[in-house]
């Protein structure tokens, strides 16, 4: 591309082709080049994907989409670019959830304070295992050889929901038989997170019950840092599946978290399950609603003054299971203080996207579990205690 400096130096007559004349014309051209560059940069500053970081703040104010604490400029620019797709949903459950989802908070639930509807967005993951984070002899987990299990271990998501499995026999560990039989012949993936400060070995096994069985049995070495491991197997419809994991050597221990089985050829997002499998096919970002009873709100004294069966948008509660901060921003390291930057960002986002006539009753931080795969046939909170204990933090907006 020809610059104004080059253009002016080539355009002038012979008398200006000497060094002094060329320098003079070049300086004039530089001024014109700078003015042209400023004009181009000012146009780029209006477009989120081209704008410099300081311009994103101004665009965010104009589009009423704030940048979250810890959020990268690239992620924020993508959200600003998508503003025209999100704003038509303002004032609806989907609009509020989509604003939070696009900010990285993907396991949020909006709930009517008393006896109403709960809304969330599907995470897009599936998990054919039940109780994907509880291996302590709860059905349908069964014993393969013998082992001991310690719960309440620090997990890769910042919670304390991991378990330490210690083999008391060679290749000791739990397995789960998927029943009824699978209906589709195809490729299945078994995955989970593992960690061992001593670098101990563990294994994953996935097979069907044909004769001879189809399947894969693989040994791994657990590192000091948490890592996700997986195996892939081609399985046959009409047979049940055995999903097994465990520690290779008697007396050694490995930490495990987040076991998942899915019909796929590659890993999908982790979907934590409880008493039922998560077999959703809606896809990431789809709105899911349920009138499932909710022990957390039915028994919470903070909602006792609220009239029954009110509409969601007169008063509602927002539930965030731990960890709160999205993983791509770096873990929050526990529950943020109610006056933290993260808490204030969430408040401002909800205030911006909810209808003006509604009230956000509470922002509840749940001590245990994620809500991927919701809805499920269990109660939440103090009545059922199947999603974990009752909340251990409440922010009043």
PEBELQUI-V979027 format. One record per residue. SS is DSSP state (H for helix, E for strand, C for the rest). Layout:
ss:SS
ss:SS
//
This chain:
ss:C
ss:C
ss:C
ss:H
ss:H
ss:H
ss:H
ss:H
ss:H
ss:H
ss:H
ss:C
ss:C
ss:H
ss:H
ss:H
ss:C
ss:C
ss:H
ss:H
ss:H
ss:H
ss:H
ss:H
ss:H
ss:H
ss:H
ss:H
ss:H
ss:H
ss:H
ss:H
ss:H
ss:H
ss:H
ss:H
ss:H
ss:H
ss:H
ss:H
ss:H
ss:H
ss:H
ss:H
ss:C
ss:C
ss:C
ss:C
ss:C
ss:C
ss:C
ss:C
ss:H
ss:H
ss:H
ss:H
ss:H
ss:H
ss:H
ss:H
ss:H
ss:H
ss:H
ss:C
ss:C
ss:C
ss:C
ss:C
ss:C
ss:C
ss:C
ss:C
ss:H
ss:H
ss:H
ss:H
ss:H
ss:H
ss:H
ss:H
ss:H
ss:C
ss:H
ss:H
ss:H
ss:H
ss:H
ss:H
ss:H
ss:C
ss:C
ss:C
ss:H
ss:H
ss:H
ss:H
ss:H
ss:H
ss:H
ss:H
ss:H
ss:H
ss:C
ss:C
ss:C
ss:C
ss:C
ss:E
ss:E
ss:E
ss:E
ss:E
ss:C
ss:C
ss:C
ss:C
ss:C
ss:E
ss:E
ss:E
ss:E
ss:C
ss:C
ss:C
ss:C
ss:C
ss:E
ss:C
ss:C
ss:C
ss:C
ss:C
ss:C
ss:C
ss:C
ss:C
ss:C
ss:C
ss:C
ss:C
ss:E
ss:E
ss:E
ss:E
ss:C
ss:C
ss:E
ss:E
ss:E
ss:E
ss:E
ss:E
ss:E
ss:C
ss:C
ss:C
ss:C
ss:C
ss:C
ss:C
ss:C
ss:E
ss:E
ss:E
ss:E
ss:E
ss:E
ss:C
ss:C
ss:C
ss:C
ss:E
ss:E
ss:E
ss:E
ss:E
ss:E
ss:E
ss:C
ss:C
ss:C
ss:C
ss:C
ss:C
ss:C
ss:E
ss:E
ss:E
ss:E
ss:E
ss:E
ss:E
ss:E
ss:E
ss:E
ss:C
ss:C
ss:C
ss:C
ss:C
ss:E
ss:E
ss:E
ss:E
ss:E
ss:E
ss:E
ss:E
ss:C
ss:C
ss:C
ss:C
ss:C
ss:C
ss:E
ss:E
ss:E
ss:E
ss:E
ss:E
ss:E
ss:C
ss:C
ss:C
ss:C
ss:C
ss:E
ss:E
ss:E
ss:E
ss:E
ss:E
ss:E
ss:E
ss:E
ss:C
ss:C
ss:C
ss:C
ss:C
ss:E
ss:E
ss:E
ss:E
ss:E
ss:E
ss:E
ss:C
ss:C
ss:C
ss:C
ss:C
ss:E
ss:E
ss:E
ss:E
ss:E
ss:E
ss:E
ss:E
ss:E
ss:E
ss:E
ss:C
ss:C
ss:C
ss:C
ss:C
ss:C
ss:C
ss:C
ss:C
ss:C
ss:C
ss:C
ss:C
ss:C
ss:E
ss:C
ss:C
ss:C
ss:C
ss:C
ss:C
ss:C
ss:C
ss:E
ss:E
ss:E
ss:E
ss:C
ss:C
ss:C
ss:C
ss:H
ss:H
ss:H
ss:H
ss:C
ss:C
ss:H
ss:H
ss:H
ss:C
ss:C
ss:C
ss:C
ss:C
ss:C
ss:C
ss:C
ss:C
ss:C
ss:C
ss:C
ss:E
ss:E
ss:E
ss:E
ss:E
ss:E
ss:C
ss:C
ss:C
ss:C
ss:C
ss:H
ss:H
ss:H
ss:C
ss:C
ss:C
ss:C
ss:C
ss:C
ss:C
ss:C
ss:C
ss:C
ss:C
ss:H
ss:H
ss:H
ss:H
ss:H
ss:H
ss:H
ss:H
ss:H
ss:H
ss:H
ss:H
ss:H
ss:C
ss:C
ss:C
ss:C
ss:C
ss:C
ss:E
ss:E
ss:E
ss:E
ss:E
ss:E
ss:E
ss:C
ss:C
ss:C
ss:C
ss:C
ss:C
ss:C
ss:C
ss:C
ss:C
ss:C
ss:C
ss:C
ss:C
ss:H
ss:H
ss:H
ss:H
ss:C
ss:C
ss:C
ss:C
ss:C
ss:C
ss:C
ss:C
ss:E
ss:E
ss:E
ss:C
ss:C
//
